Amino acid sequence: MKIGIYTNKAKDPSLSVTKEFMRELMAEGIEFAVHHTLSEDFSSCEVFDNDLCNITHLAVFGGDGTILSIAKQAAVRNVPILGINLGNVGFLAELEPNELSVGVRMLKESTYTVETRKMLSVLVDGEHLLALNDAVFLRENSPQASGRMLRLSVYVENELIDQFVADGLIVSTATGSTAYSLSAGGPILMPGVGAYLVTPVNSHTLHTRPLIISGEERLRVEVDTNGASCILSVDGTVTKTASCNMCSEIMIAEQGATFLRFNNKNYYQKLIKKLNKWGTS
C-alpha cells in the first residue's frame, strides 16, 4: 500500500492537517508520497505526478472542488480516493480532520468498502471529457448577448425529448445532483442510481421540469446560441466557448470514480447534516 497525498493549500495553508495525517501514516508504518504541488513543502518525501504511478490509494485534502479536480485522473488509474473535508460542505469527503487517526487505522486494517460513482463521458468537437458531477451548457454574459437566451434541444438515442429556451442546461450524474443541479431546482438522486439528470437553468417556459433518464441511453444536446455565446463547463471548469451552434454527445463513462467508505458512515445522515449546515452557514 502506498498512499498519495494531494492537498489544496488554500484550504490547509499551514499544512497542519496534512502533516498530522503523515504522522499517523508513519506511526502505522504505511508508505506515502506527495503530489508534485507539495514537493517544495516536503522536499524529503517521494513525489508523484498526475499519472498517479505506483499510488494505490489517494488521500485528498480540501473541499468537493478539490476532489473533483483530481477525480478524473484517479478514475483513469482506478485509484480509490479518501476525501478529508476542509471545505464548507464536503459531500464527497469521508473524513473530517478530527477523524484522521481512525481513518489511518482502518486503512491499515482494510476495514473499508470501495464505492464506485458513475461518471459522464462528454464528446464535443472530437474531444472526450470526463465529469463526475456534471456538464453544464450556460449562456455567457456579455454585451453582445443582449439578454438573449439559448435554445437547447435534448435527444435520447436520436429521439427529441424536449426543447428549452433558457439560460442553460445541466446534465448531471447522481453525484452531481447535490451540486449545481440542486440549486437550479433539480431532485436529489442517491449515489448508486445509474441515471442522468437533465435540469434547465431559468427556462422561459412554464412546462419545464427536470428529467431523469436511464444511464443506458445516449444523450445529445444541441445548442442554438441565438446570437449569444455558450460556455460548456465540465465539473466546474470551462472547457469550450462557442458563439455559434454547439453539439455534444453524453453517455455514462466506462470509468467510474471510486471512493473509500467506512462502515459507520450513513449517506442519508450525511445528506441531512450537510444540507442543513449549507443552508445556515
Secondary structure, 3 states (H helix, E strand, C coil): CEEEEEECCCCCCCCHHHHHHHHHHHHCCCEEEEEHHHCCCCCCCCEECCCCCCCCEEEEEECHHHHHHHHHHHHHHCCCEEEEECCCCCCCCCECHHHHHHHHHHHHHCCCEEEEEEEEEEEECCEEEEECCEEEEEECCCCCCCCCCEEEEEEECCEEEEEEEECEEEEECCHHHHCHHHHCCCCCCCCCCCEEEEEEECCCCCCCCCEEEECCCCEEEEEECCCCCEEEEECCEEEEEECCCEEEEEEEEEEEEEEEECCCCCHHHHHHHHHHHHHHC
